[in-house]
Amino acid sequence: MQTHSVFGVMLCAACLFAQKYKAGRAPSAEEMKAWDISVGPEGRELPPGSGTAAEGKEVYAKRCQRCHGENAKGGDEVALVGGQGTLNTAKPVKTVGSYWPYATTLFDYVRRAMPYKDPGTLTDHQVYAVTAYILHLNGIIGAGDAMNAGTLPKVKMPNRDGFVKDPRPKHGKK
């Protein structure tokens, strides 16, 4: 069986555990595919769909605003916008626009973990739209820019080059 994500590896470990202790059952290939929704930085795993900031504003108002505040400036939960230029200060503000290195990570996170009390309930179209809205509020994309599997991986986040590369050799490679 070939897996493409940490989640897939965890499922394989669970399968081995179930086989060893004769508990449960191995998930079917269909179940594995449904659960393996990770999206990497390159965006190869992005699903079909598309959304704009205007569409995302509507979804955000209904599904996100109560926690993240108006215009994503923070509410009961953290702000999603602002903070540019603060990372090298005494009080860095880590937001999507100031800290996150890849726009595809935003899509992945929203898709699997939001809304907090009802995760995984947004359609792929809605996730693309909310992602576009948050990127637009951070001044990263234009109001009319559509985010989809082709455009999202091309978005250059302001802090993409702000991380230190891991100097260790890749596991298993020489």
PyMOL commands that set and color helices and strands:
alter all, ss='L'
color gray80, all
select helices_A, chain A and resi 6-21+29-35+53-63+65-68+70-72+103-113+124-137+152-154
alter helices_A, ss='H'
color red, helices_A
select strands_A, chain A and resi 50-51+147-148
alter strands_A, ss='S'
color yellow, strands_A
deselect
rebuild
show_as cartoon
